[in-house]
Amino acid sequence: MPGIDECLLEAMRLPGARGAALVDWTSGLALGVVGEFPGGDHEAAAAEVAELARLAAEQPAFAPEGTADTGPADADPAIEDVIVSNRDGYHLLRFVPAPFDSGAVLHLWLGRPDGNLALARMRLGEMAGRLVLG
């Protein structure tokens, strides 16, 4: 089972990968980073990723019917991932179940010209399932 560094390096091998990070979405801290980040500041990017992840995870409208998140302390949110696209790239956030009272999210930044969003989404899902936290 891969650890954080191995997982992030595997993510960077995806077509179009520009940067990857594992972020604690309750605190906004980067647990691991590799590559480049928008604005050049991985700490600011991690805080922004955490804010987006919290926003999505805490909304009942995004939970499957019959489930509801209890808030940021819920380590296993009902949603799987969040995708944000802009004119030059994609940001894919994949929630990672964690064995502690915090949650983690894998963030992958893909360049639009050579990124494959469908492939990245599938691979990040596989990585999240194998990732060893704690």
Buried (B, 14 or more C-beta within 10 A) or exposed (E): EEEBEBBBBBBBEBEBBBBBBBBBBBBBBBBBBBBEBBEEEBEBBBBBBBEBBBEBBBEEEBBEEEEEBEEBEBBEBBBEBBEEEEEEBBBBBBBBEBEEEBBBBBBBBBBEEEBBBEEBBEBBBEBBEEBEBE
